[in-house]
Amino acid sequence: MKAYNRIMEYFWLVVAITSAALGIFMTFEHSWEDGKYFYIATAMSTLLYLMRRFYRKTVERQSKDGE
């Protein structure tokens, strides 16, 4: 389960970085209207990354205290 939590944490981080890069590219190459949805995806995936990170640290702390 630890590996799954770590993988999902990094998955959302990669999605956040990728969508931010695509948002910047679309904004400069086309317009704000074309890039704004990538910024929304960046915010959502960053939030999911932070939630996963918090969850992983909580689980690790609880398993350490239980031992």
Phi, psi and omega in degrees: 000329179297319181295320179298315180297320180292318180297316180293326177298311180290329176301312181291330175293318178295319178298319180297314181294318180295315182291328176294317178297317178294324177297316178297315179300311182296324180294316183283326182278327184239271180199172177299322180300325180282333184263346188294330180290331175290327176291323175296316177297324178297314180297317181293316181289328175294319177298317178294322176299313181294323177295317178297319180296314178298317180297316180298315180294323178295315180295318179297319180294318180293321179289328177290320179290331182282343183279000000 
